[in-house]
Amino acid sequence: LHLSLRRQRQMCIRDRRQATLYYYFSGKDDILRTLLAETVRPSLEMAKSWRVALRGGQDAAVVLYRLIAEDTRILRSAGRQVGALYALPEVWSGNYPEFVEEHAVLEGIYSEVCELLLARTEVTFAIEARQLGRLCCQLAENAYLFSGPVQTVADTMGCLGLRLNGVPDAAVEFARR
């Protein structure tokens, strides 16, 4: 009897938490839509500011490094596993058009920077700037797979993005500083 009462109490607590969550959200889709919006929008706003800097003459390697590192920090500060949401098939199923549109703009900014870098570096494999932009964006989104301090992971992702774009060591060090 004691175990049965304990089990019932646990179920009531669980049900009460669930009811509280659904007081604020209409369902799972609404929860996911909110999580996606609250993670992509800060990254997009940050990326837009770096695009302005790029168009103002800022070095493309510095912009790409900062873009990836800051995007990594934003996603990691939202929760260690938030970037994993972007890999869910249902996110790309057409039910979240606002997110898909905003993410496409974010990838476009990454691609713009990569296009400038490709014009001045020697990438030894055939790849389009759009594909490189997508890969660099995914570096930040997949940073949740790496353990360690956020700053260290952000630095690693930024350096990887530069290396993908054929940026030489000296320019990588300059961008880091």
C-alpha angles and dihedrals in degrees: 000000000000091000091047092053091047091051091049091050091051091050091051091051091049092048092048091053090049092050090050092052092050090050086072099034131044093218147314093302091055091050092050092044090054094047092049094048093047092053104040098044098061089047091048094049091049091048092051090055091052090049088057089051090049092051088047091061103270112153111267093224091055091047094050093047092049092043094055095039094048093043088052091051092048093051094043092049090054089058134308094257101037094108088062089070089069090062095057111113092220090061089066095039095098097261094105106046094156091058093044090051095047091045090052090055089049091051089047091058091050089049092050091056092045091051090057091048093048090056091061106030134066108244107185096208132061110256136140122239089241091058092046089049090053091049092050091048089051091053089066093041092051095046087103087077090067124075126213138072114332093239092053093048091046091051091048093050092047092051092047090053091052092048090050087057094052095251110163122239096257092054091047090055091047091051091049092055 
